[in-house]
Amino acid sequence: MTSLFPFQARAADNGEWSVRPADSAITPRAAFQLSARPGATFSDRAVVTNTTGGPLTFLLYVADTYNTVRDGGLAVRGREETQHDVGAWGRPEKETVTVPGNSSVTVGFTLTVPVDAAPGDHIGALVAVDDRVRPGTGSFVGVQRGVGARIYLRVDGPQRPALAVEDVRFTPHNPRVPGIGASSTTVSYSLHNTGNVKLDPRASIRVGGVFAGGPTERQMANVPAELLPGERVQVTETWSGAPSGWGYVNVTATANGVSATGSDSFLEAPWAVAALVATAAVGLTVLRLTRRRRAAARGRSTAGAEQAQPN
């Protein structure tokens, strides 16, 4: 059985072969940056380079790109998957190309934008897949490796950046036994690109309420570098030494001049605060019992005095 797993499209070079846009007359290009109106057809060229000592044969295709759920990185759909966007609009001039060792071959491709294409950003890749099937690690599934050069296509029309922060969870973890083990907090949330343009988000968290520890603000580290239109990414990271007590957290994300905030509440006291609260509660209970006993004693004394009065 052969499987082409979605592979990362962060770089167009895997050390054995690469795919990159053919240099323009002005400057080298790291990716295809294209702009078109609905219904337009245009062509471009890519250079496939083989840096090994022997010939390699590649299967070429144009693919849709998406954010992975696991880490928010960019990946492309496989050749056997159904393409819905740029992958359905593009076609290389050759579906198979053989590149001699330590050589390059230039190939063209064409994109035809549908007349009903939605305005905004559409991200894809021109992919070169090694036609060799390699054994998968620890399985009977064969794997084909691929490298993709990104295609950033902007379709004319209104550009609407929009962002949402959803499903915020702030979960403290204190050690079961005071003084044994370190406390930490898990922060998780979803970033959802609800607009029609690519976003480069940044996120931060702020804590409010009654708590101990600190700091109360920090920048989030595991934010995806690019969030494509319509994509939703779950982000999770650990915050050691986060505030603990009673309060709320706000996760705020900003990108392309827009911002959004999601919130969560928490109730988790650190051991020192919990001990203080418990001591105060015990003290309050003792005080109440003492007052009740004194009131009862006074009542009994009054009753005894009334009975001792002569008739």
Buried (B, 14 or more C-beta within 10 A) or exposed (E): EEEBEBBBBEBBEBEEBBBBBBEEEEEEBEBBEBEBEBEBEEEBBBBBBBBEEEEBBBBBBBBBBBBBEEBBBBBBBBBEEEBEBBBBBBBBEBEEBBBEEEEBBEBEBBBBBEEEBBBBBBBBBBBBBBEEBEEBEEEEEBBBBBBBBBBBBBBBEEBBBBBBBBBBBBBBBBEEEEEEEEBBBBBBBBBBBBBBBBBEBEBBBBBEBEBEBEEBEBEBEBBBEBBBBBBBBBBEBEBEEBBBBEBBBBBBBBBBEBBBBBBBEBEBBBBEBBEEEEEEEEEEEEEEEEEEEEEEEEEEEEEEEEEEEEE
